[in-house]
Amino acid sequence: MAIRTAKPAGSKAAKPQMAAAVPFSSGGSTAEAKPNSGATPNSLRGLPPPPVTAEMRRAMIAEAAYRIAEQRGFAQGRDVEDWLLAEKQIDAELSPRARW
């Protein structure tokens, strides 16, 4: 931030004042910069949600399967059952019908 000195009328000593901060603009435009309030979610703009990749889906299933196993106290021998139940839950959440 730049400091500039201003000499008030009738004063002998200059008082330092902070200059107004100017945000960086990369467009070369002389228009006044607007503060970034964050991105508006697609759902608020009436757009469909972004697609879920296979890797994102797998990670969601793994997390859900872990929560299911945790609720059961991590009992042995039910990992496949936990995974299949988690897969069913996540697929139901990702289904287009579930959104309406």
C-alpha positions as CSV (number, residue, x, y, z in Angstrom):
1,M,0.0,0.0,0.0
2,A,1.4,3.4,-0.9
3,I,1.8,6.2,1.6
4,R,1.4,9.7,0.6
5,T,1.8,12.8,2.6
6,A,-0.7,15.6,2.7
7,K,-0.1,19.1,4.1
8,P,-3.3,20.3,5.7
9,A,-4.0,24.0,5.5
10,G,-2.3,25.9,8.3
11,S,-0.1,23.0,9.3
12,K,3.7,23.0,9.1
13,A,4.2,19.2,9.4
14,A,3.0,16.7,6.8
15,K,0.9,13.9,8.1
16,P,1.2,10.5,6.4
17,Q,-2.1,9.1,5.0
18,M,-2.8,5.8,3.5
19,A,-3.7,5.8,-0.2
20,A,-6.8,3.9,-1.3
21,A,-6.1,0.3,-2.3
22,V,-6.7,-0.4,-5.9
23,P,-7.2,-4.0,-6.8
24,F,-5.2,-5.5,-9.6
25,S,-7.1,-5.6,-12.9
26,S,-5.8,-7.9,-15.7
27,G,-8.2,-6.7,-18.4
28,G,-6.6,-3.4,-19.1
29,S,-10.1,-1.9,-18.6
30,T,-10.5,1.5,-17.0
31,A,-13.8,0.3,-15.4
32,E,-14.0,0.3,-11.7
33,A,-13.1,-3.1,-10.2
34,K,-15.9,-5.0,-8.5
35,P,-15.1,-7.1,-5.4
36,N,-15.2,-10.8,-5.9
37,S,-18.1,-12.2,-3.8
38,G,-17.3,-15.8,-4.8
39,A,-18.8,-18.0,-7.4
40,T,-22.5,-18.4,-7.7
41,P,-23.4,-22.1,-7.5
42,N,-24.9,-23.6,-10.7
43,S,-28.1,-24.5,-8.8
44,L,-28.7,-20.8,-8.1
45,R,-28.1,-19.9,-11.7
46,G,-30.5,-22.5,-13.0
47,L,-27.7,-24.6,-14.5
48,P,-27.3,-28.3,-14.1
49,P,-24.7,-29.5,-11.7
50,P,-21.2,-30.3,-13.1
51,P,-20.8,-34.0,-14.1
52,V,-19.3,-36.4,-11.6
53,T,-16.3,-38.2,-12.9
54,A,-15.7,-41.9,-12.3
55,E,-12.9,-41.0,-9.8
56,M,-15.1,-38.6,-7.9
57,R,-17.9,-41.3,-7.7
58,R,-15.4,-43.9,-6.5
59,A,-14.1,-41.5,-3.8
60,M,-17.7,-40.7,-2.7
61,I,-18.5,-44.5,-2.4
62,A,-15.3,-45.1,-0.5
63,E,-16.2,-42.4,2.0
64,A,-19.7,-43.7,2.4
65,A,-18.5,-47.3,2.9
66,Y,-16.2,-46.1,5.6
67,R,-19.0,-44.3,7.4
68,I,-21.2,-47.4,7.2
69,A,-18.4,-49.6,8.6
70,E,-17.7,-47.1,11.3
71,Q,-21.4,-47.2,12.4
72,R,-21.1,-50.9,12.7
73,G,-17.9,-50.7,14.8
74,F,-15.7,-52.0,11.9
75,A,-17.0,-55.5,12.2
76,Q,-14.8,-57.9,10.1
77,G,-16.0,-59.7,7.0
78,R,-18.6,-57.2,5.8
79,D,-16.5,-54.9,3.6
80,V,-18.0,-55.9,0.3
81,E,-21.5,-55.6,1.8
82,D,-20.6,-52.1,3.0
83,W,-19.2,-51.1,-0.4
84,L,-22.3,-52.3,-2.2
85,L,-24.6,-50.5,0.1
86,A,-22.6,-47.3,-0.2
87,E,-22.6,-47.7,-4.0
88,K,-26.4,-47.9,-3.9
89,Q,-26.7,-44.8,-1.7
90,I,-24.3,-42.7,-3.8
91,D,-25.9,-43.7,-7.1
92,A,-29.3,-42.8,-5.7
93,E,-28.0,-39.4,-4.7
94,L,-26.4,-38.8,-8.1
95,S,-29.5,-39.9,-10.0
96,P,-31.2,-37.1,-11.9
97,R,-34.6,-38.2,-10.4
98,A,-33.3,-37.7,-6.9
99,R,-32.7,-34.0,-7.6
100,W,-36.4,-33.3,-8.3
